[in-house]
Amino acid sequence: MGIKCMKYVKLRWKDKTLEGLLISEDEHYQLKLKSGYNVLIPVKEAEILEEREVEKRVPKVEMEDSGGDTTVILTGGTILSKVDYETGAVYPSEDLSEIIPYPAKIVRFPLKFSEDFSPEDWEKISKTIYQELEKNQKIIVFHGTDTMHYSASAVAFAIRAFPRPAVFVGAQRSSDRPSSDQFLNIRHAFKASTLPIGESVIVMHETISDTSTHVLRGVRARKMHTSRRDAFQPIGTGKLARIMGEKIEYIDPHLPPRELEKPLTSFSKEAGILYSYPGLSLEMLDIFLEKHKGVVIMGTGLGHLGHPNEQEKLRILKEHIEKGKIVVMTSQTIYGRINMNVYSAGRKLKEVGVLGHELDMVPETAYVKLSWILGNNLPPETYHKNLVQEVNKRSIA
């Protein structure tokens, strides 16, 4: 049992008396209240009435691997959160005895917030999943929600042919909150791991209620809200199934289970996403292209970069593409298909070699795919191949 000293404070702010665990102190006091919620109080407006040191016990107990034909890969995130009832603080824990409902083999990664993930993490997760699939294991990955769709996409491209689904699951709300989605998501992730689906998928709440979860194609899903339990939604297509207790309802067509093939698990750190905006300077465009081997441009509308200094922007793009850089276009609108033939601005981008015409890839999926192409030294035209249903054959209005 680890011990960490923290400060517990009681303060007066306006006509209220508040007390809780002091998380941070700068221009604001950030308190973790007994309810589990955090509040920010301006330091200049608060009067400290009482403060004391408290010891926060951090359990080091780890669940024994109980075997079985399911492998649970732990990477971190809210889904692994626990509440310390003495201090009200929420912390990550590897004690799974209360949240794993079935026997499982546990694979532990160093726990981290998903926003801290890198292409190296995608490589490690992909290799681990492939090795477990070779052993005929069912696969569940506990993951933070912020970049879970990146990781699910990475695994989809790295492995491509799945004998069973690789299920990514997270939680939007920690276990100390009555509205936590942790337990339903986990139970349904175990259910999804048994489905006859040959893809990398995400299982999360379908609505804000505890009535169902949906199984989403990893390369067609996106986190669309900061905190709602139904934050993950399919973009255009890719809601493969709905789970309601023991009932399974299949919705969009899914890829069938297939025999494993040789994986391509390398990802490059030299891909990046550039968000086009009014006022994007020539210098910023040039520097970004110089620093990366591949760039996803999140353009406006049907896939545009903007008219101010258009000729200079086209010149910069052409120079970098002729040097071997890969530049692809997606849209900030998230929904809909790129069409660079409609307006002259798009046609000119196509002429200098910008890829992406007629594709409707989710921007984050496009970035992961580009990283994968660069990491495995694949030709640029690979970007236009629909490898794992990352491109919808028809756009849904």
N, C-alpha and C positions, 0 to 999 in steps of 0.2 A: 504494500500500500504506500504510494507516494504521498508526500506532504508538500503543499504549496501555501505560503502565507499570503493572505490578501486582506484588504481593509474593508470593514463594514462601517457605514456612516448613517447617521440620522441628521437630516437638515430641514430647515424651514425655507420655503420658497413661496413668496406672496402670502396667501392665507392657508397654505398646505404644509403638512409635515410629512416628509417622505423618508424612507429608510430602505437600504439595500446594499448589495455588494458593489463596491467602487471598481468599475471596469477600467475607466480611463479618466484622466484629469488634465485638461488643457484650458481652453477658453470655456469649456463646458464640463460639468460632472456628468459622466455616463454611469447610471446606476442600473443594476439588475435587481428589479423588485421581486418580492416574494411570489408574485403572480407569474413570474417568468418573463415578463415584458421588460424592455429596456426603456429608459427615459433620459433625455438630455436636459440639463438644467444649467443656465448661464452662471458661471462662477461669481460674477459681479452681483447677481441678484439673489444669491443663496447665503444662508447663515448656517454654519456647521454647529449642530447642537451636541453631537456625540460621535466619536469614532473609536474603533478598536480593531486590533489585529485578529483575524480568524484563520484557522487552519482548514484548508480545503483538501479533503482526502481524494486522491485520484486512484481509483482501483487499477491494479495491474493484473487482475484475474483474467485469464484467457480461457475461452471455451476449448475443451479438448476436442480434437478432430473426431467426429463420431462416424466418419466413413460414409458409406452410401454411394449412390451413383450420381450425386449432385455435387458439383464444385462451386463454392461461393468464394468469389475473389473480392477482397476488401481493399478499397482504395481511399476511403474517407467520406466526408460529407455529412450533412445533417442526418442522413439515414442512420448513421452510427452514433448519434448523440445520446447522451444520458443526462439526467438531472441530478445534481447534488442537493438533496433535500435539506441539508443543514445550512447551505449558503444561497440556494436558489440559482447557482451557476450551472450552465450547460457546457459540457465538455465532450470531446470525442473519446470513445471507449472501444476496446476490442472484446469486451465481455459480451458475448452474443447469446448467453444462456436464456435471456428473456425474449429475444426477438427472432431467433431462428426457429421456426416451428417444426422442422423436419431434420432428420439426420443429414449431415453434409460434411464434405471435405473442405477445410478452410485453407485458403491461400492468402497470406497477408502481405500486402505491399506497405511501404512506409506511408502512413496516413497523411493526407494533405488536402487542402481546399482545391476544388477542381479548377478554379481560375489560375492555379499555379502549375497546372499540367503543361507538358511540353511534348513535342514530337517524340522525344525519347520515351516518355510514358506510354504513348500510343504503341510504340514498338514493343515495349515490355508486355503490355496487356495483350496485344495481338499474339505474341509468341506463346504466352501462358495459355491463352484460350485454345490456340491450335494444339498445343501439347495435351491439354485436357480432352479435347475433342478426339484426339488420336486414341485416348484411353476409353472412349465411348461414354464420357461423362456428360451430364447435363450441365449447363453453364449459366451462372447468375453473377453479375458484377454489381456490387454496391458502390455507388458513385455519387459525388456531389452534383447538384443539378445545373450549376452555372454553365459548365461546358460538357455536359453528358452527351449532347448531340454531336459534338466534335469527336469524342472517343468512340461512340457507336458507329459513326461514319468511317472512322479510321479502321476499325475492326472489319467493317463490311468490305472495304477495298483490299485490306491485307489478306483476307482469307477467301472471300468471294464465293466459294462453294461450301455450304454448311450442311452437315448431316442432320443437324438439329439447330434450334435457335440459340444464339448467344443473347441473353437477356440482360439489359442494363436497367437498373432500378434506383431511384433516389427518393428523397422526401423533401417537401417544401417547408414543413413545419416540424420542429423538434419534438421529442417525446414528452417534454414537460408541459406541452400545451394540449388542452382538451381537443383541439381541432387537428392534432397531428395526423398526417396521412401515412406515417411510417409503417404501421402494422398491416393495413390493407394492401399497400403497395407490395410489401414483402410477400405476403401470402399469395397474391396474384402473380407475382414474379415466379414463384415456385410452380404455380399452375401453368404459366406460359412456357416454362422450360420443357414441358412435356408435349407441347403442341407440334403437329407435323409441319413445321415451318422451317425453311432453310435460309434464314437471314439473321442479320444483326438487328435486334429490335429494342425498343424502349417501352417499359410498362409503367404507367403513371395514372393518376386519377383522370377519368374522362370528364367529369363535371366537378363542381364544388362540393357535391354531396358524396356520401360514402356508399353509393349504390353500385358503382361500376368503375373498372379501369379499362383503358384501351391499350392495345398492342400496336405500336407504331413502327413503321419501317425506319430504321436508324438514319438513313440518308435522306429521308423526306420529313423529318421531325424538327421542331424548333421550340425553344423555350420562349414563350410569348408574353410572359407576365413575371414580375419580380417575386410575387408572393402567393398568388392563388394556387390552390391545389390542382387545378386543371391547366397549369401553365404550359404544359407540353401539348402541342397540337400538330396535326399533319398539315403540311403545306401543299395544297393542290390535290394530293392523293397520298395513300400510304397508311390509312387506318385499316390495319389488317384484321383485327378481331376486337371483340368486346367481351370482357369477363365480368359476369354477374354471379357471384357465389360459385356454384358448381356448373353454371350454364356458360357455354361458349357460343358466341355468335360471330361467324366469319363475315367480313364486310368486303374490303378490296381484295383482289387476287394477290396471293402471296407466292414467293418462290418456293418450290418444293424442296425437300431434303435431297442433297446430292452428295456423292462421295468426295472426300477431301482431296484437294489438289495441292501442289506445292505452293506455299504461301509466299507473298512478297511483303515483308514486314518492315521495310525501311521507309522512313519519313525524313524529309529535309527540313532543316530549320531556316532555310533561305527562301521560303515562301512568305508572302505577306498580303494583307488586305488594305487597300487604299479607298477610303470613303470620299467620293466626289462631292464637292460642296461649292456653292457660289463663292468665288474668290480664291479657289485653289490656285496657288501660284505655280509658275513654271519651275521655280527653284525646288519647291516641295515635290512636284512630280518627278523631276530629274533625280533628286537625291533618293527618293523612295525606290525608283527603278534601279538606281546604281547600287543600292544596298541589298537588293534581292535578286535571286535568279528567276523567280516567278512571282507575278503580282496579279491578284484578283482586284479588279476595279468594281466597286459598288457604284454603278452609274445611276443616273436619273432615268425615270420612265422606261422606255424600251431598250435602254442601254446607251446612254449618252454621257459625254464628259464635260460639255459646256462650251459655248462659243467664244467667250473672251480669250484672246490669244490662241484661237483655234489652230492656226497654221503652225505656230511654235510648238503647241502641245503635240500635234501630229508629227512634227519633225523629231521631237524628243522620243516619242513612242517608237517611231520607225528606226531610229538609231539604235535603241536598246534591243529591239526585236531582231535587228540584223546582227547584233552581237551574240544572239542565242538566247536572249531572255524570252520567257513565255508570259504573255499578257492576256488575261481573259476578262470578259465582261459579265457581270451579273447586275441585278437591279435592286435598288433600295426599297422598292415597293414590296419585296419579298414574294408576293404572289404574281404569277403571270410569266410570260415567255419573252426572252430577249428577241428583238427583231431589228437588226441594224440596216434593213433595206428600206424602211418606211421613210426616214428622213435623211437628208444629205449628210448630217453629222455622223449618223451611224454608218452610212456607206463608206465614208472616208476612214473611219476607224477600222472597218473590215479591210480596206485597201492596204493599210499599213501593216496588217497582220494580227490585229486583235481578234482573239477567238471568242466563241460563246454564242454566235448567231444561231437562233432557233432553239436554244436550250432554255430550260426553266429550273435550273439547279438552285437549291437553297444556297445562299452565299457562303455559309460556314462549311457546307458540304463541298462546294467548289474549292474553297481554300484547302481543305483536307485532301481532296483529290489531287490538287496541284502539288501539294507537299509530297504525296505518295508517288506521283509521276516523276518528280525530281529525285526523290530518294532512291528510286529503282531504275533511274536512267532510261525511262521509257520515252518514246518519241512524242512531241507535242500534240500530234493528231490523236493520241490516246484520250485527250480531254474530251473530244467529241464522241467517243464511243460510250454507249449506254451499258455499263458493265454490271451494275447491281441494282438496276431500276432507279438510279439516282435522277434520271430524266423521265418526266412524264410524257407519254406518247401524245397526249392531247391535254391542253390546258383546260382546267375547270374554271369557269367564270365565277 
